[in-house]
Amino acid sequence: MFMDYYGILKEFIIENFLFGDGEHFQEEIPLIESGFIDSTGILELITFMEEKFNLTIADDELTPENFTNLSTLSVFLETKHNQIPA
C-alpha cells in the first residue's frame, strides 16, 4: 500500500506550525534549525505520526538524519512502513 507521507506531513506542518501559511515552506528547509519546529513541536509531530500511521517511533530513531527536513522524514516513514510485517 502506497501512502503519501510527504503530502500528509506537509499539510500537518503547515497547519500546525505555520498556521496555514505554507507559501515559503520548502521540503529541504531544516525543520528544527530553521525554527519551523521546536522541541515541543517535535513531540507533537511524533505523536501525530504514531497515531496517523499506526506505528511506534523508538527513542533511538529520533536522530537528525530522520528529522532533518520533510524529505528525510518522509523517507524515514516509508522505511518504517516497509519494516511492518504484512
C-alpha positions as a Markdown table, in Angstrom:
| # | Residue | x | y | z |
|---|---|---|---|---|
| 1 | Met | 0.0 | 0.0 | 0.0 |
| 2 | Phe | 1.4 | 3.4 | -1.0 |
| 3 | Met | 0.9 | 6.2 | 1.4 |
| 4 | Asp | 1.6 | 9.9 | 0.7 |
| 5 | Tyr | 3.7 | 10.5 | 3.8 |
| 6 | Tyr | 5.2 | 13.7 | 2.2 |
| 7 | Gly | 1.8 | 15.3 | 1.5 |
| 8 | Ile | 0.3 | 14.3 | 4.8 |
| 9 | Leu | 3.3 | 15.6 | 6.8 |
| 10 | Lys | 3.5 | 18.8 | 4.8 |
| 11 | Glu | -0.2 | 19.5 | 5.4 |
| 12 | Phe | 0.2 | 18.8 | 9.1 |
| 13 | Ile | 3.3 | 21.0 | 9.4 |
| 14 | Ile | 1.8 | 23.9 | 7.5 |
| 15 | Glu | -1.5 | 23.8 | 9.5 |
| 16 | Asn | 0.1 | 23.2 | 13.0 |
| 17 | Phe | 3.4 | 25.1 | 12.9 |
| 18 | Leu | 3.0 | 27.7 | 10.2 |
| 19 | Phe | -0.7 | 28.4 | 10.9 |
| 20 | Gly | -1.8 | 27.6 | 7.4 |
| 21 | Asp | 0.8 | 29.8 | 5.6 |
| 22 | Gly | 2.8 | 27.4 | 3.5 |
| 23 | Glu | 3.9 | 30.0 | 0.9 |
| 24 | His | 7.6 | 30.0 | 1.9 |
| 25 | Phe | 7.8 | 26.4 | 3.0 |
| 26 | Gln | 10.2 | 24.2 | 1.0 |
| 27 | Glu | 10.8 | 20.5 | 1.5 |
| 28 | Glu | 14.6 | 20.9 | 2.1 |
| 29 | Ile | 14.3 | 23.6 | 4.8 |
| 30 | Pro | 15.7 | 22.2 | 8.0 |
| 31 | Leu | 12.7 | 21.8 | 10.3 |
| 32 | Ile | 14.4 | 22.4 | 13.6 |
| 33 | Glu | 17.4 | 24.5 | 12.6 |
| 34 | Ser | 15.2 | 26.9 | 10.7 |
| 35 | Gly | 12.9 | 27.4 | 13.7 |
| 36 | Phe | 9.8 | 25.9 | 11.9 |
| 37 | Ile | 9.5 | 23.3 | 14.7 |
| 38 | Asp | 10.9 | 23.5 | 18.3 |
| 39 | Ser | 11.4 | 20.6 | 20.7 |
| 40 | Thr | 7.8 | 20.7 | 21.8 |
| 41 | Gly | 6.8 | 20.7 | 18.2 |
| 42 | Ile | 8.8 | 17.6 | 17.5 |
| 43 | Leu | 6.9 | 15.8 | 20.3 |
| 44 | Glu | 3.7 | 16.9 | 18.7 |
| 45 | Leu | 4.9 | 15.7 | 15.3 |
| 46 | Ile | 5.9 | 12.3 | 16.7 |
| 47 | Thr | 2.5 | 11.9 | 18.4 |
| 48 | Phe | 0.8 | 12.8 | 15.1 |
| 49 | Met | 2.9 | 10.3 | 13.1 |
| 50 | Glu | 2.4 | 7.5 | 15.6 |
| 51 | Glu | -1.4 | 8.0 | 15.6 |
| 52 | Lys | -1.9 | 8.7 | 11.9 |
| 53 | Phe | 0.3 | 6.0 | 10.6 |
| 54 | Asn | -0.2 | 3.4 | 13.4 |
| 55 | Leu | 3.5 | 2.9 | 14.2 |
| 56 | Thr | 5.9 | 3.4 | 17.1 |
| 57 | Ile | 8.9 | 5.6 | 16.8 |
| 58 | Ala | 11.7 | 4.5 | 19.2 |
| 59 | Asp | 13.9 | 6.9 | 21.0 |
| 60 | Asp | 17.0 | 5.7 | 19.0 |
| 61 | Glu | 15.2 | 6.7 | 15.8 |
| 62 | Leu | 14.9 | 10.3 | 16.9 |
| 63 | Thr | 18.0 | 11.3 | 15.0 |
| 64 | Pro | 18.8 | 14.4 | 12.9 |
| 65 | Glu | 19.2 | 12.1 | 9.9 |
| 66 | Asn | 15.5 | 11.1 | 10.2 |
| 67 | Phe | 14.1 | 14.5 | 11.2 |
| 68 | Thr | 16.2 | 16.9 | 9.1 |
| 69 | Asn | 13.5 | 18.1 | 6.7 |
| 70 | Leu | 10.3 | 17.0 | 5.1 |
| 71 | Ser | 12.1 | 14.8 | 2.6 |
| 72 | Thr | 14.1 | 12.8 | 5.2 |
| 73 | Leu | 11.1 | 12.5 | 7.4 |
| 74 | Ser | 9.1 | 11.0 | 4.5 |
| 75 | Val | 11.8 | 8.6 | 3.7 |
| 76 | Phe | 12.1 | 7.6 | 7.4 |
| 77 | Leu | 8.3 | 6.9 | 7.5 |
| 78 | Glu | 8.4 | 4.9 | 4.2 |
| 79 | Thr | 11.2 | 2.8 | 5.7 |
| 80 | Lys | 9.3 | 2.2 | 8.9 |
| 81 | His | 6.2 | 1.2 | 6.9 |
| 82 | Asn | 8.3 | -1.3 | 4.9 |
| 83 | Gln | 9.5 | -2.9 | 8.1 |
| 84 | Ile | 6.0 | -3.7 | 9.3 |
| 85 | Pro | 5.1 | -7.3 | 8.7 |
| 86 | Ala | 2.3 | -7.8 | 6.2 |
